[in-house]
Amino acid sequence: MDEQHVTHIVFQQYRTSSSYSERETATVSHLGIGAIRHLRVLGLIEGQETGGELRYSEEEVIQLRRIRRLQHDLGINLAGVEVILHLLKRLETVRQELEQEKNRAEGDHHEY
């Protein structure tokens, strides 16, 4: 019998000002510093240079965890990960646009 795996993707917005050092980021994302630097070079995360030290936001840590899960748990290569992340970003943009249109339509409806 084939075993089926179901992946759930949840969009959550995080509003936090926490930032992590490179070492902390590696620990909480379960990735090595070298892997994080490589993903930064590829443009999948940015990081902020603060006082000569790279720091990563909570959102970037979540992105790194997502990348790790796609690669290690689901076996997707880095090119596939890039495509998936691009599509997820586009999907979130479309979701936001639909929400704005819904709000605008509800506003127009209430004017009558």
Backbone atoms as SQL, in Angstrom:
CREATE TABLE atoms (id INTEGER PRIMARY KEY, chain TEXT, resi INTEGER, resn TEXT, atom TEXT, x REAL, y REAL, z REAL);
INSERT INTO atoms VALUES
  (1, 'A', 1, 'MET', 'N', 0.841, -1.179, 0.000),
  (2, 'A', 1, 'MET', 'CA', 0.000, 0.000, 0.000),
  (3, 'A', 1, 'MET', 'C', 0.879, 1.233, 0.000),
  (4, 'A', 2, 'ASP', 'N', 0.583, 2.166, -0.887),
  (5, 'A', 2, 'ASP', 'CA', 1.349, 3.411, -0.961),
  (6, 'A', 2, 'ASP', 'C', 1.000, 4.302, 0.212),
  (7, 'A', 3, 'GLU', 'N', 2.032, 4.851, 0.810),
  (8, 'A', 3, 'GLU', 'CA', 1.823, 5.793, 1.908),
  (9, 'A', 3, 'GLU', 'C', 1.725, 7.189, 1.320),
  (10, 'A', 4, 'GLN', 'N', 0.677, 7.912, 1.684),
  (11, 'A', 4, 'GLN', 'CA', 0.484, 9.250, 1.164),
  (12, 'A', 4, 'GLN', 'C', 0.886, 10.276, 2.211),
  (13, 'A', 5, 'HIS', 'N', 1.518, 11.325, 1.742),
  (14, 'A', 5, 'HIS', 'CA', 1.917, 12.424, 2.610),
  (15, 'A', 5, 'HIS', 'C', 1.132, 13.661, 2.198),
  (16, 'A', 6, 'VAL', 'N', 0.642, 14.366, 3.170),
  (17, 'A', 6, 'VAL', 'CA', -0.094, 15.593, 2.910),
  (18, 'A', 6, 'VAL', 'C', 0.706, 16.738, 3.506),
  (19, 'A', 7, 'THR', 'N', 0.909, 17.759, 2.716),
  (20, 'A', 7, 'THR', 'CA', 1.622, 18.943, 3.183),
  (21, 'A', 7, 'THR', 'C', 0.632, 20.081, 3.316),
  (22, 'A', 8, 'HIS', 'N', 0.644, 20.707, 4.459),
  (23, 'A', 8, 'HIS', 'CA', -0.209, 21.863, 4.698),
  (24, 'A', 8, 'HIS', 'C', 0.666, 23.100, 4.708),
  (25, 'A', 9, 'ILE', 'N', 0.252, 24.110, 3.982),
  (26, 'A', 9, 'ILE', 'CA', 0.964, 25.377, 3.963),
  (27, 'A', 9, 'ILE', 'C', 0.070, 26.401, 4.632),
  (28, 'A', 10, 'VAL', 'N', 0.587, 27.015, 5.662),
  (29, 'A', 10, 'VAL', 'CA', -0.191, 27.977, 6.427),
  (30, 'A', 10, 'VAL', 'C', 0.453, 29.340, 6.276),
  (31, 'A', 11, 'PHE', 'N', -0.358, 30.334, 5.900),
  (32, 'A', 11, 'PHE', 'CA', 0.132, 31.701, 5.816),
  (33, 'A', 11, 'PHE', 'C', -0.189, 32.387, 7.125),
  (34, 'A', 12, 'GLN', 'N', 0.841, 32.863, 7.778),
  (35, 'A', 12, 'GLN', 'CA', 0.657, 33.618, 9.000),
  (36, 'A', 12, 'GLN', 'C', 1.535, 34.839, 8.909),
  (37, 'A', 13, 'GLN', 'N', 1.025, 35.927, 9.415),
  (38, 'A', 13, 'GLN', 'CA', 1.825, 37.134, 9.420),
  (39, 'A', 13, 'GLN', 'C', 2.396, 37.310, 10.809),
  (40, 'A', 14, 'TYR', 'N', 3.680, 37.478, 10.863),
  (41, 'A', 14, 'TYR', 'CA', 4.360, 37.665, 12.122),
  (42, 'A', 14, 'TYR', 'C', 4.784, 39.114, 12.248),
  (43, 'A', 15, 'ARG', 'N', 4.475, 39.692, 13.356),
  (44, 'A', 15, 'ARG', 'CA', 4.841, 41.076, 13.617),
  (45, 'A', 15, 'ARG', 'C', 5.723, 41.093, 14.858),
  (46, 'A', 16, 'THR', 'N', 6.980, 40.941, 14.646),
  (47, 'A', 16, 'THR', 'CA', 7.900, 40.942, 15.763),
  (48, 'A', 16, 'THR', 'C', 9.160, 41.680, 15.361),
  (49, 'A', 17, 'SER', 'N', 9.799, 42.266, 16.313),
  (50, 'A', 17, 'SER', 'CA', 11.022, 42.992, 16.012),
  (51, 'A', 17, 'SER', 'C', 12.250, 42.170, 16.384),
  (52, 'A', 18, 'SER', 'N', 12.038, 40.895, 16.721),
  (53, 'A', 18, 'SER', 'CA', 13.158, 40.042, 17.089),
  (54, 'A', 18, 'SER', 'C', 14.088, 39.857, 15.904),
  (55, 'A', 19, 'SER', 'N', 15.339, 39.803, 16.212),
  (56, 'A', 19, 'SER', 'CA', 16.304, 39.446, 15.185),
  (57, 'A', 19, 'SER', 'C', 17.293, 38.480, 15.807),
  (58, 'A', 20, 'TYR', 'N', 17.878, 37.679, 14.964),
  (59, 'A', 20, 'TYR', 'CA', 18.758, 36.615, 15.406),
  (60, 'A', 20, 'TYR', 'C', 20.141, 36.785, 14.797),
  (61, 'A', 21, 'SER', 'N', 21.149, 36.479, 15.580),
  (62, 'A', 21, 'SER', 'CA', 22.509, 36.447, 15.061),
  (63, 'A', 21, 'SER', 'C', 22.615, 35.266, 14.093),
  (64, 'A', 22, 'GLU', 'N', 23.695, 35.210, 13.380),
  (65, 'A', 22, 'GLU', 'CA', 23.897, 34.115, 12.435),
  (66, 'A', 22, 'GLU', 'C', 23.892, 32.772, 13.164),
  (67, 'A', 23, 'ARG', 'N', 24.554, 32.704, 14.295),
  (68, 'A', 23, 'ARG', 'CA', 24.621, 31.458, 15.067),
  (69, 'A', 23, 'ARG', 'C', 23.235, 31.078, 15.609),
  (70, 'A', 24, 'GLU', 'N', 22.511, 32.065, 16.141),
  (71, 'A', 24, 'GLU', 'CA', 21.158, 31.801, 16.642),
  (72, 'A', 24, 'GLU', 'C', 20.242, 31.343, 15.509),
  (73, 'A', 25, 'THR', 'N', 20.383, 31.972, 14.357),
  (74, 'A', 25, 'THR', 'CA', 19.586, 31.610, 13.193),
  (75, 'A', 25, 'THR', 'C', 19.858, 30.171, 12.798),
  (76, 'A', 26, 'ALA', 'N', 21.119, 29.788, 12.794),
  (77, 'A', 26, 'ALA', 'CA', 21.477, 28.412, 12.458),
  (78, 'A', 26, 'ALA', 'C', 20.843, 27.433, 13.445),
  (79, 'A', 27, 'THR', 'N', 20.863, 27.782, 14.706),
  (80, 'A', 27, 'THR', 'CA', 20.304, 26.903, 15.733),
  (81, 'A', 27, 'THR', 'C', 18.800, 26.746, 15.576),
  (82, 'A', 28, 'VAL', 'N', 18.086, 27.854, 15.465),
  (83, 'A', 28, 'VAL', 'CA', 16.624, 27.772, 15.423),
  (84, 'A', 28, 'VAL', 'C', 16.081, 27.284, 14.078),
  (85, 'A', 29, 'SER', 'N', 16.856, 27.422, 13.027),
  (86, 'A', 29, 'SER', 'CA', 16.398, 26.953, 11.715),
  (87, 'A', 29, 'SER', 'C', 16.879, 25.537, 11.404),
  (88, 'A', 30, 'HIS', 'N', 17.787, 25.020, 12.228),
  (89, 'A', 30, 'HIS', 'CA', 18.356, 23.685, 12.025),
  (90, 'A', 30, 'HIS', 'C', 19.135, 23.577, 10.711),
  (91, 'A', 31, 'LEU', 'N', 19.773, 24.676, 10.343),
  (92, 'A', 31, 'LEU', 'CA', 20.636, 24.714, 9.159),
  (93, 'A', 31, 'LEU', 'C', 22.014, 25.186, 9.595),
  (94, 'A', 32, 'GLY', 'N', 23.020, 24.803, 8.850),
  (95, 'A', 32, 'GLY', 'CA', 24.366, 25.267, 9.145),
  (96, 'A', 32, 'GLY', 'C', 24.563, 26.702, 8.682),
  (97, 'A', 33, 'ILE', 'N', 25.548, 27.347, 9.269),
  (98, 'A', 33, 'ILE', 'CA', 25.855, 28.729, 8.889),
  (99, 'A', 33, 'ILE', 'C', 26.221, 28.809, 7.413),
  (100, 'A', 34, 'GLY', 'N', 26.978, 27.844, 6.929),
  (101, 'A', 34, 'GLY', 'CA', 27.344, 27.822, 5.510),
  (102, 'A', 34, 'GLY', 'C', 26.124, 27.749, 4.605),
  (103, 'A', 35, 'ALA', 'N', 25.139, 26.930, 4.986),
  (104, 'A', 35, 'ALA', 'CA', 23.909, 26.806, 4.194),
  (105, 'A', 35, 'ALA', 'C', 23.137, 28.125, 4.208),
  (106, 'A', 36, 'ILE', 'N', 23.094, 28.762, 5.360),
  (107, 'A', 36, 'ILE', 'CA', 22.397, 30.046, 5.469),
  (108, 'A', 36, 'ILE', 'C', 23.075, 31.083, 4.595),
  (109, 'A', 37, 'ARG', 'N', 24.377, 31.129, 4.626),
  (110, 'A', 37, 'ARG', 'CA', 25.115, 32.085, 3.782),
  (111, 'A', 37, 'ARG', 'C', 24.865, 31.814, 2.307),
  (112, 'A', 38, 'HIS', 'N', 24.825, 30.540, 1.937),
  (113, 'A', 38, 'HIS', 'CA', 24.564, 30.172, 0.542),
  (114, 'A', 38, 'HIS', 'C', 23.165, 30.634, 0.118),
  (115, 'A', 39, 'LEU', 'N', 22.175, 30.421, 0.982),
  (116, 'A', 39, 'LEU', 'CA', 20.811, 30.845, 0.674),
  (117, 'A', 39, 'LEU', 'C', 20.719, 32.363, 0.581),
  (118, 'A', 40, 'ARG', 'N', 21.547, 33.041, 1.348),
  (119, 'A', 40, 'ARG', 'CA', 21.592, 34.505, 1.277),
  (120, 'A', 40, 'ARG', 'C', 22.172, 34.950, -0.068),
  (121, 'A', 41, 'VAL', 'N', 23.239, 34.293, -0.501),
  (122, 'A', 41, 'VAL', 'CA', 23.851, 34.615, -1.801),
  (123, 'A', 41, 'VAL', 'C', 22.837, 34.393, -2.925),
  (124, 'A', 42, 'LEU', 'N', 22.023, 33.357, -2.800),
  (125, 'A', 42, 'LEU', 'CA', 21.009, 33.064, -3.817),
  (126, 'A', 42, 'LEU', 'C', 19.832, 34.037, -3.777),
  (127, 'A', 43, 'GLY', 'N', 19.757, 34.835, -2.707),
  (128, 'A', 43, 'GLY', 'CA', 18.688, 35.814, -2.594),
  (129, 'A', 43, 'GLY', 'C', 17.406, 35.271, -1.980),
  (130, 'A', 44, 'LEU', 'N', 17.469, 34.086, -1.379),
  (131, 'A', 44, 'LEU', 'CA', 16.272, 33.520, -0.767),
  (132, 'A', 44, 'LEU', 'C', 15.995, 34.113, 0.607),
  (133, 'A', 45, 'ILE', 'N', 17.009, 34.691, 1.219),
  (134, 'A', 45, 'ILE', 'CA', 16.860, 35.481, 2.438),
  (135, 'A', 45, 'ILE', 'C', 17.802, 36.664, 2.304),
  (136, 'A', 46, 'GLU', 'N', 17.593, 37.703, 3.093),
  (137, 'A', 46, 'GLU', 'CA', 18.425, 38.893, 2.968),
  (138, 'A', 46, 'GLU', 'C', 19.356, 39.083, 4.147),
  (139, 'A', 47, 'GLY', 'N', 18.813, 39.102, 5.329),
  (140, 'A', 47, 'GLY', 'CA', 19.627, 39.424, 6.499),
  (141, 'A', 47, 'GLY', 'C', 19.916, 40.920, 6.537),
  (142, 'A', 48, 'GLN', 'N', 20.192, 41.413, 7.715),
  (143, 'A', 48, 'GLN', 'CA', 20.543, 42.825, 7.885),
  (144, 'A', 48, 'GLN', 'C', 21.893, 42.903, 8.562),
  (145, 'A', 49, 'GLU', 'N', 22.758, 43.719, 8.016),
  (146, 'A', 49, 'GLU', 'CA', 24.047, 43.918, 8.661),
  (147, 'A', 49, 'GLU', 'C', 23.892, 45.019, 9.707),
  (148, 'A', 50, 'THR', 'N', 24.160, 44.652, 10.945),
  (149, 'A', 50, 'THR', 'CA', 24.036, 45.580, 12.061),
  (150, 'A', 50, 'THR', 'C', 25.318, 45.533, 12.871),
  (151, 'A', 51, 'GLY', 'N', 26.031, 46.638, 12.887),
  (152, 'A', 51, 'GLY', 'CA', 27.267, 46.682, 13.655),
  (153, 'A', 51, 'GLY', 'C', 28.286, 45.649, 13.207),
  (154, 'A', 52, 'GLY', 'N', 28.349, 45.397, 11.908),
  (155, 'A', 52, 'GLY', 'CA', 29.303, 44.434, 11.380),
  (156, 'A', 52, 'GLY', 'C', 28.872, 42.985, 11.536),
  (157, 'A', 53, 'GLU', 'N', 27.661, 42.773, 12.041),
  (158, 'A', 53, 'GLU', 'CA', 27.149, 41.414, 12.252),
  (159, 'A', 53, 'GLU', 'C', 25.876, 41.231, 11.437),
  (160, 'A', 54, 'LEU', 'N', 25.738, 40.063, 10.821),
  (161, 'A', 54, 'LEU', 'CA', 24.507, 39.751, 10.102),
  (162, 'A', 54, 'LEU', 'C', 23.451, 39.302, 11.086),
  (163, 'A', 55, 'ARG', 'N', 22.244, 39.854, 10.938),
  (164, 'A', 55, 'ARG', 'CA', 21.123, 39.476, 11.788),
  (165, 'A', 55, 'ARG', 'C', 19.949, 39.116, 10.878),
  (166, 'A', 56, 'TYR', 'N', 19.151, 38.192, 11.354),
  (167, 'A', 56, 'TYR', 'CA', 18.022, 37.706, 10.567),
  (168, 'A', 56, 'TYR', 'C', 16.728, 37.886, 11.345),
  (169, 'A', 57, 'SER', 'N', 15.681, 38.255, 10.629),
  (170, 'A', 57, 'SER', 'CA', 14.374, 38.499, 11.247),
  (171, 'A', 57, 'SER', 'C', 13.666, 37.181, 11.526),
  (172, 'A', 58, 'GLU', 'N', 12.610, 37.285, 12.312),
  (173, 'A', 58, 'GLU', 'CA', 11.766, 36.117, 12.595),
  (174, 'A', 58, 'GLU', 'C', 11.186, 35.570, 11.289),
  (175, 'A', 59, 'GLU', 'N', 10.777, 36.462, 10.400),
  (176, 'A', 59, 'GLU', 'CA', 10.229, 36.040, 9.113),
  (177, 'A', 59, 'GLU', 'C', 11.264, 35.250, 8.302),
  (178, 'A', 60, 'GLU', 'N', 12.512, 35.694, 8.345),
  (179, 'A', 60, 'GLU', 'CA', 13.564, 34.980, 7.612),
  (180, 'A', 60, 'GLU', 'C', 13.850, 33.617, 8.235),
  (181, 'A', 61, 'VAL', 'N', 13.771, 33.532, 9.551),
  (182, 'A', 61, 'VAL', 'CA', 13.951, 32.243, 10.224),
  (183, 'A', 61, 'VAL', 'C', 12.842, 31.284, 9.788),
  (184, 'A', 62, 'ILE', 'N', 11.627, 31.791, 9.706),
  (185, 'A', 62, 'ILE', 'CA', 10.504, 30.967, 9.243),
  (186, 'A', 62, 'ILE', 'C', 10.752, 30.514, 7.807),
  (187, 'A', 63, 'GLN', 'N', 11.260, 31.418, 6.982),
  (188, 'A', 63, 'GLN', 'CA', 11.582, 31.078, 5.591),
  (189, 'A', 63, 'GLN', 'C', 12.656, 29.981, 5.545),
  (190, 'A', 64, 'LEU', 'N', 13.671, 30.105, 6.395),
  (191, 'A', 64, 'LEU', 'CA', 14.727, 29.089, 6.442),
  (192, 'A', 64, 'LEU', 'C', 14.176, 27.737, 6.882),
  (193, 'A', 65, 'ARG', 'N', 13.293, 27.738, 7.842),
  (194, 'A', 65, 'ARG', 'CA', 12.666, 26.480, 8.278),
  (195, 'A', 65, 'ARG', 'C', 11.860, 25.868, 7.140),
  (196, 'A', 66, 'ARG', 'N', 11.163, 26.712, 6.395),
  (197, 'A', 66, 'ARG', 'CA', 10.378, 26.241, 5.249),
  (198, 'A', 66, 'ARG', 'C', 11.318, 25.629, 4.201),
  (199, 'A', 67, 'ILE', 'N', 12.422, 26.298, 3.929),
  (200, 'A', 67, 'ILE', 'CA', 13.396, 25.791, 2.963),
  (201, 'A', 67, 'ILE', 'C', 13.928, 24.441, 3.420),
  (202, 'A', 68, 'ARG', 'N', 14.282, 24.359, 4.699),
  (203, 'A', 68, 'ARG', 'CA', 14.812, 23.100, 5.236),
  (204, 'A', 68, 'ARG', 'C', 13.787, 21.975, 5.090),
  (205, 'A', 69, 'ARG', 'N', 12.538, 22.275, 5.405),
  (206, 'A', 69, 'ARG', 'CA', 11.495, 21.252, 5.308),
  (207, 'A', 69, 'ARG', 'C', 11.305, 20.803, 3.864),
  (208, 'A', 70, 'LEU', 'N', 11.278, 21.750, 2.951),
  (209, 'A', 70, 'LEU', 'CA', 11.120, 21.394, 1.542),
  (210, 'A', 70, 'LEU', 'C', 12.273, 20.514, 1.061),
  (211, 'A', 71, 'GLN', 'N', 13.493, 20.859, 1.453),
  (212, 'A', 71, 'GLN', 'CA', 14.653, 20.103, 1.001),
  (213, 'A', 71, 'GLN', 'C', 14.797, 18.768, 1.727),
  (214, 'A', 72, 'HIS', 'N', 14.835, 18.821, 3.042),
  (215, 'A', 72, 'HIS', 'CA', 15.175, 17.632, 3.810),
  (216, 'A', 72, 'HIS', 'C', 13.987, 16.694, 4.014),
  (217, 'A', 73, 'ASP', 'N', 12.826, 17.223, 4.294),
  (218, 'A', 73, 'ASP', 'CA', 11.679, 16.367, 4.575),
  (219, 'A', 73, 'ASP', 'C', 10.961, 15.911, 3.314),
  (220, 'A', 74, 'LEU', 'N', 10.911, 16.788, 2.316),
  (221, 'A', 74, 'LEU', 'CA', 10.164, 16.469, 1.099),
  (222, 'A', 74, 'LEU', 'C', 11.063, 16.129, -0.090),
  (223, 'A', 75, 'GLY', 'N', 12.380, 16.290, 0.063),
  (224, 'A', 75, 'GLY', 'CA', 13.323, 15.891, -0.983),
  (225, 'A', 75, 'GLY', 'C', 13.336, 16.776, -2.211),
  (226, 'A', 76, 'ILE', 'N', 12.978, 18.030, -2.070),
  (227, 'A', 76, 'ILE', 'CA', 12.938, 18.951, -3.213),
  (228, 'A', 76, 'ILE', 'C', 14.292, 19.625, -3.356),
  (229, 'A', 77, 'ASN', 'N', 14.803, 19.650, -4.573),
  (230, 'A', 77, 'ASN', 'CA', 16.111, 20.281, -4.789),
  (231, 'A', 77, 'ASN', 'C', 15.990, 21.801, -4.705),
  (232, 'A', 78, 'LEU', 'N', 17.121, 22.464, -4.658),
  (233, 'A', 78, 'LEU', 'CA', 17.142, 23.908, -4.435),
  (234, 'A', 78, 'LEU', 'C', 16.429, 24.680, -5.542),
  (235, 'A', 79, 'ALA', 'N', 16.549, 24.235, -6.773),
  (236, 'A', 79, 'ALA', 'CA', 15.839, 24.904, -7.870),
  (237, 'A', 79, 'ALA', 'C', 14.329, 24.803, -7.655),
  (238, 'A', 80, 'GLY', 'N', 13.863, 23.644, -7.233),
  (239, 'A', 80, 'GLY', 'CA', 12.446, 23.464, -6.937),
  (240, 'A', 80, 'GLY', 'C', 12.000, 24.321, -5.767),
  (241, 'A', 81, 'VAL', 'N', 12.857, 24.414, -4.756),
  (242, 'A', 81, 'VAL', 'CA', 12.558, 25.253, -3.596),
  (243, 'A', 81, 'VAL', 'C', 12.379, 26.702, -4.028),
  (244, 'A', 82, 'GLU', 'N', 13.264, 27.186, -4.895),
  (245, 'A', 82, 'GLU', 'CA', 13.158, 28.568, -5.382),
  (246, 'A', 82, 'GLU', 'C', 11.826, 28.794, -6.091),
  (247, 'A', 83, 'VAL', 'N', 11.411, 27.844, -6.927),
  (248, 'A', 83, 'VAL', 'CA', 10.146, 27.966, -7.645),
  (249, 'A', 83, 'VAL', 'C', 8.983, 27.977, -6.659),
  (250, 'A', 84, 'ILE', 'N', 9.000, 27.078, -5.698),
  (251, 'A', 84, 'ILE', 'CA', 7.926, 26.999, -4.707),
  (252, 'A', 84, 'ILE', 'C', 7.839, 28.293, -3.900),
  (253, 'A', 85, 'LEU', 'N', 8.967, 28.816, -3.465),
  (254, 'A', 85, 'LEU', 'CA', 8.962, 30.049, -2.681),
  (255, 'A', 85, 'LEU', 'C', 8.436, 31.213, -3.502),
  (256, 'A', 86, 'HIS', 'N', 8.818, 31.270, -4.777),
  (257, 'A', 86, 'HIS', 'CA', 8.308, 32.317, -5.666),
  (258, 'A', 86, 'HIS', 'C', 6.789, 32.199, -5.803),
  (259, 'A', 87, 'LEU', 'N', 6.297, 30.971, -6.004),
  (260, 'A', 87, 'LEU', 'CA', 4.857, 30.766, -6.152),
  (261, 'A', 87, 'LEU', 'C', 4.109, 31.096, -4.869),
  (262, 'A', 88, 'LEU', 'N', 4.677, 30.745, -3.715),
  (263, 'A', 88, 'LEU', 'CA', 4.043, 31.076, -2.444),
  (264, 'A', 88, 'LEU', 'C', 3.960, 32.584, -2.243),
  (265, 'A', 89, 'LYS', 'N', 5.018, 33.278, -2.636),
  (266, 'A', 89, 'LYS', 'CA', 5.015, 34.734, -2.521),
  (267, 'A', 89, 'LYS', 'C', 3.950, 35.329, -3.436),
  (268, 'A', 90, 'ARG', 'N', 3.860, 34.808, -4.649),
  (269, 'A', 90, 'ARG', 'CA', 2.856, 35.299, -5.601),
  (270, 'A', 90, 'ARG', 'C', 1.448, 34.985, -5.105),
  (271, 'A', 91, 'LEU', 'N', 1.262, 33.804, -4.544),
  (272, 'A', 91, 'LEU', 'CA', -0.033, 33.416, -4.005),
  (273, 'A', 91, 'LEU', 'C', -0.457, 34.354, -2.872),
  (274, 'A', 92, 'GLU', 'N', 0.481, 34.708, -2.016),
  (275, 'A', 92, 'GLU', 'CA', 0.181, 35.630, -0.922),
  (276, 'A', 92, 'GLU', 'C', -0.187, 37.010, -1.470),
  (277, 'A', 93, 'THR', 'N', 0.491, 37.460, -2.506),
  (278, 'A', 93, 'THR', 'CA', 0.170, 38.748, -3.129),
  (279, 'A', 93, 'THR', 'C', -1.247, 38.724, -3.699),
  (280, 'A', 94, 'VAL', 'N', -1.598, 37.644, -4.380),
  (281, 'A', 94, 'VAL', 'CA', -2.940, 37.515, -4.948),
  (282, 'A', 94, 'VAL', 'C', -3.978, 37.467, -3.830),
  (283, 'A', 95, 'ARG', 'N', -3.689, 36.761, -2.747),
  (284, 'A', 95, 'ARG', 'CA', -4.600, 36.698, -1.612),
  (285, 'A', 95, 'ARG', 'C', -4.855, 38.088, -1.049),
  (286, 'A', 96, 'GLN', 'N', -3.785, 38.878, -0.910),
  (287, 'A', 96, 'GLN', 'CA', -3.924, 40.242, -0.398),
  (288, 'A', 96, 'GLN', 'C', -4.742, 41.109, -1.354),
  (289, 'A', 97, 'GLU', 'N', -4.506, 40.956, -2.653),
  (290, 'A', 97, 'GLU', 'CA', -5.258, 41.719, -3.643),
  (291, 'A', 97, 'GLU', 'C', -6.742, 41.360, -3.596),
  (292, 'A', 98, 'LEU', 'N', -7.039, 40.076, -3.448),
  (293, 'A', 98, 'LEU', 'CA', -8.434, 39.643, -3.348),
  (294, 'A', 98, 'LEU', 'C', -9.090, 40.192, -2.088),
  (295, 'A', 99, 'GLU', 'N', -8.365, 40.210, -1.003),
  (296, 'A', 99, 'GLU', 'CA', -8.885, 40.758, 0.253),
  (297, 'A', 99, 'GLU', 'C', -9.184, 42.245, 0.101),
  (298, 'A', 100, 'GLN', 'N', -8.301, 42.969, -0.588),
  (299, 'A', 100, 'GLN', 'CA', -8.530, 44.399, -0.823),
  (300, 'A', 100, 'GLN', 'C', -9.762, 44.606, -1.691),
  (301, 'A', 101, 'GLU', 'N', -9.909, 43.796, -2.733),
  (302, 'A', 101, 'GLU', 'CA', -11.081, 43.907, -3.599),
  (303, 'A', 101, 'GLU', 'C', -12.357, 43.577, -2.834),
  (304, 'A', 102, 'LYS', 'N', -12.310, 42.572, -1.990),
  (305, 'A', 102, 'LYS', 'CA', -13.455, 42.205, -1.171),
  (306, 'A', 102, 'LYS', 'C', -13.846, 43.362, -0.255),
  (307, 'A', 103, 'ASN', 'N', -12.864, 43.956, 0.390),
  (308, 'A', 103, 'ASN', 'CA', -13.129, 45.086, 1.278),
  (309, 'A', 103, 'ASN', 'C', -13.696, 46.280, 0.516),
  (310, 'A', 104, 'ARG', 'N', -13.149, 46.522, -0.674),
  (311, 'A', 104, 'ARG', 'CA', -13.629, 47.614, -1.507),
  (312, 'A', 104, 'ARG', 'C', -15.079, 47.355, -1.939),
  (313, 'A', 105, 'ALA', 'N', -15.367, 46.123, -2.334),
  (314, 'A', 105, 'ALA', 'CA', -16.728, 45.774, -2.764),
  (315, 'A', 105, 'ALA', 'C', -17.702, 45.891, -1.602),
  (316, 'A', 106, 'GLU', 'N', -17.306, 45.474, -0.426),
  (317, 'A', 106, 'GLU', 'CA', -18.172, 45.600, 0.748),
  (318, 'A', 106, 'GLU', 'C', -18.408, 47.065, 1.075),
  (319, 'A', 107, 'GLY', 'N', -17.402, 47.892, 0.901),
  (320, 'A', 107, 'GLY', 'CA', -17.546, 49.334, 1.125),
  (321, 'A', 107, 'GLY', 'C', -18.511, 49.946, 0.136),
  (322, 'A', 108, 'ASP', 'N', -18.418, 49.535, -1.140),
  (323, 'A', 108, 'ASP', 'CA', -19.333, 50.039, -2.159),
  (324, 'A', 108, 'ASP', 'C', -20.754, 49.588, -1.874),
  (325, 'A', 109, 'HIS', 'N', -20.902, 48.382, -1.405),
  (326, 'A', 109, 'HIS', 'CA', -22.220, 47.814, -1.134),
  (327, 'A', 109, 'HIS', 'C', -22.902, 48.547, 0.020),
  (328, 'A', 110, 'HIS', 'N', -22.152, 48.952, 1.017),
  (329, 'A', 110, 'HIS', 'CA', -22.717, 49.628, 2.166),
  (330, 'A', 110, 'HIS', 'C', -23.096, 51.087, 1.893),
  (331, 'A', 111, 'GLU', 'N', -22.625, 51.627, 0.786),
  (332, 'A', 111, 'GLU', 'CA', -22.931, 53.023, 0.472),
  (333, 'A', 111, 'GLU', 'C', -24.372, 53.199, 0.004),
  (334, 'A', 112, 'TYR', 'N', -25.030, 52.137, -0.427),
  (335, 'A', 112, 'TYR', 'CA', -26.388, 52.249, -0.968),
  (336, 'A', 112, 'TYR', 'C', -27.384, 52.260, 0.109);
